[in-house]
Amino acid sequence: MFDSRIEVIEKVTWDGEQNVEIRSGGGVWAGSKRKDFWNPDDDWESKIIPGVRIRLWTISWSIVIGFEIELNGDWIGVWCKANDFELKAERDASSKAYADFILAEGKRIAEMIDEGKSLEQIDNLIDDGHSGNTFAWALNYGVGHAKDKEKGEVIRKAHNAKYTVTGEGLVNPAVLTIEV
């Protein structure tokens, strides 16, 4: 059974993205790593400070499995024992690799459009590592950067037609709208 206890933070010690030591209620707890906080790029160091109320979620009042802080009267989730996120440098490298992949594929698609390839041919020639989202962004880049704007427009319309969409823009198949 889970229990919670609310205390006031007395002191916080930060070790970069690693261990965070929180003193509250006369005790010390150092069971979380900064890198594993929800929304790890948020400025938690300015929010988790002495005087702020902390709600520790525990098992048997001793094993902390998560915590929240109170900000402006709302409880904000900060950490859960199951979290194991990447370090900031790793997150940044992943984001860059993701963007670089989309850009490289978008440039290939632009070349294929200029060569007169059909949407079906483009679909068969691009990398299999695409998700619906990365493909849509790469296709959008390719359509926008093709030298032959008429051929780019043909590809855009053919792509959108697969989703029964007409009009401006390019459909991202990773974005769904469900109407009931």
Beta strands, then each sheet from edge to edge (+ up, - down):
strand 1: 2-14
strand 2: 19-24
strand 3: 27-33
strand 4: 53-59
strand 5: 63-71
strand 6: 74-80
sheet 1: 3+ 2- 1+ 4- 5+ 6-
end
